[in-house]
């Protein structure tokens, strides 16, 4: 089974870079051969990734109103019906993209969103302390999701 972990982020927008930082941490750990890591800057990058993945994990910053640095995990299913949209800082409404992704070729069979609540998305490099401190928890969560 192929698992793709997709991290979104902009390294010049403060906490928006957290998805990329989490991918860097995962690369340093080393992952099984069936796990691929992809850095994306827009939802359109997903199109070339999803057709190869049986399972997809999307990692991104978000603004939902919870405490900055909070790690949120949500399995997304095509049969979820009407749910509150999970919108990343890239304007990506994951719950709207899922049916499109599935329509391409029936893959992936499972999609999980791992979001980290942002605190500061101003034009700057570097993460806020609360978001930086959430990276180990997010990495541990992802490793558990892929069975490592």
C-alpha positions as CSV (number, residue, x, y, z in Angstrom):
1,X,0.0,0.0,0.0
2,X,1.4,3.4,-1.1
3,X,1.0,6.2,1.5
4,X,1.6,9.8,0.4
5,X,2.2,12.5,3.0
6,X,1.7,15.9,1.6
7,X,2.8,19.1,3.4
8,X,1.6,22.5,2.4
9,X,3.3,25.7,3.3
10,X,5.0,29.0,2.5
11,X,8.3,29.5,4.3
12,X,7.9,33.3,4.0
13,X,4.6,33.5,5.9
14,X,5.4,32.6,9.5
15,X,3.4,29.7,10.8
16,X,2.2,28.8,7.3
17,X,5.5,27.0,6.9
18,X,4.7,24.4,9.6
19,X,3.6,21.7,7.0
20,X,7.0,22.0,5.4
21,X,8.8,21.9,8.7
22,X,7.0,18.7,9.7
23,X,8.0,17.1,6.4
24,X,11.6,18.0,7.2
25,X,11.3,16.3,10.5
26,X,9.8,13.1,8.9
27,X,12.6,13.0,6.3
28,X,15.2,13.1,9.1
29,X,13.6,10.2,10.9
30,X,13.4,8.0,7.8
31,X,10.2,6.3,6.7
32,X,9.3,2.9,5.2
33,X,9.7,2.4,1.4
34,X,6.0,2.5,0.8
35,X,5.7,6.1,2.2
36,X,6.4,9.1,0.0
37,X,6.7,12.7,1.1
38,X,5.6,15.6,-1.1
39,X,5.9,19.4,-0.5
40,X,3.1,21.4,-2.1
41,X,2.4,25.0,-2.5
42,X,-1.2,24.8,-3.8
43,X,-4.1,22.3,-4.0
44,X,-3.4,21.8,-7.7
45,X,-0.2,20.0,-6.8
46,X,-2.4,17.2,-5.3
47,X,-3.6,16.1,-8.7
48,X,-0.2,14.5,-9.7
49,X,0.2,12.9,-6.3
50,X,-3.2,11.3,-5.5
51,X,-3.2,8.9,-8.5
52,X,-0.3,7.1,-7.0
53,X,-1.5,7.0,-3.3
54,X,-3.7,4.4,-1.6
55,X,-3.7,6.6,1.5
56,X,-3.1,10.3,1.7
57,X,-2.1,12.4,4.7
58,X,-2.4,16.1,4.3
59,X,-0.4,18.3,6.7
60,X,-1.0,22.1,6.8
61,X,-1.5,25.1,9.0
62,X,-5.0,26.2,9.6
63,X,-7.1,29.0,11.2
64,X,-10.0,27.5,13.0
65,X,-10.2,29.5,16.2
66,X,-8.6,26.8,18.5
67,X,-5.5,27.5,20.6
68,X,-2.4,28.2,18.4
69,X,-0.2,25.1,18.2
70,X,-3.2,22.7,18.6
71,X,-2.8,19.6,16.4
72,X,-6.1,18.5,14.8
73,X,-6.6,15.1,13.0
74,X,-9.6,14.5,10.9
75,X,-10.3,11.5,8.6
76,X,-12.1,12.7,5.6
77,X,-14.6,10.4,3.8
78,X,-16.7,11.0,0.7
79,X,-19.8,9.9,2.6
80,X,-19.3,12.5,5.4
81,X,-22.3,14.4,4.2
82,X,-22.4,18.1,5.2
83,X,-19.6,18.9,7.6
84,X,-17.9,22.1,8.7
85,X,-15.3,22.9,6.0
86,X,-11.7,22.4,7.1
87,X,-9.9,25.2,5.4
88,X,-6.1,25.5,5.3
89,X,-4.3,28.8,4.9
90,X,-4.0,28.0,1.2
91,X,-7.7,28.4,0.6
92,X,-7.9,24.6,0.3
93,X,-11.3,23.4,1.5
94,X,-10.3,19.7,2.0
95,X,-13.9,18.6,2.3
96,X,-14.6,20.0,-1.2
97,X,-11.4,18.7,-2.8
98,X,-12.0,15.1,-1.6
99,X,-14.8,14.2,-4.1
100,X,-12.7,15.6,-6.9
101,X,-9.7,13.6,-5.8
102,X,-11.8,10.4,-5.6
103,X,-13.3,11.0,-9.0
104,X,-9.9,11.0,-10.7
105,X,-9.4,7.2,-10.3
106,X,-11.0,6.1,-7.1
107,X,-7.9,6.8,-5.0
108,X,-6.9,7.4,-2.3
109,X,-9.1,5.0,-0.3
110,X,-8.3,7.0,2.9
111,X,-7.6,10.7,3.4
112,X,-6.5,12.2,6.7
113,X,-6.0,15.9,7.4
114,X,-3.4,16.8,10.1
115,X,-3.8,20.5,10.8
116,X,-1.8,22.7,13.1
117,X,-3.5,25.9,14.3
118,X,-1.4,29.0,13.3
119,X,-0.8,32.0,15.4
120,X,1.2,34.4,13.2
121,X,0.9,34.3,9.4
122,X,2.6,37.6,8.7
123,X,5.3,38.0,6.1
124,X,8.4,36.6,7.9
125,X,10.5,33.6,8.2
126,X,10.2,31.3,11.2
127,X,7.4,29.8,13.3
128,X,5.9,31.2,16.4
129,X,6.9,29.4,19.6
130,X,3.5,27.7,20.1
131,X,3.5,26.3,16.6
132,X,7.2,25.3,16.7
133,X,6.5,23.4,19.9
134,X,3.6,21.5,18.2
135,X,5.9,19.9,15.6
136,X,7.0,16.8,17.7
137,X,3.3,16.0,18.5
138,X,2.4,16.3,14.8
139,X,5.2,14.1,13.8
140,X,4.3,11.5,16.4
141,X,0.7,11.6,15.2
142,X,1.7,11.0,11.6
143,X,4.1,8.2,12.6
144,X,1.2,6.5,14.5
145,X,-1.1,7.0,11.4
146,X,1.4,5.1,9.2
147,X,2.1,2.4,11.7
148,X,5.7,3.4,12.5
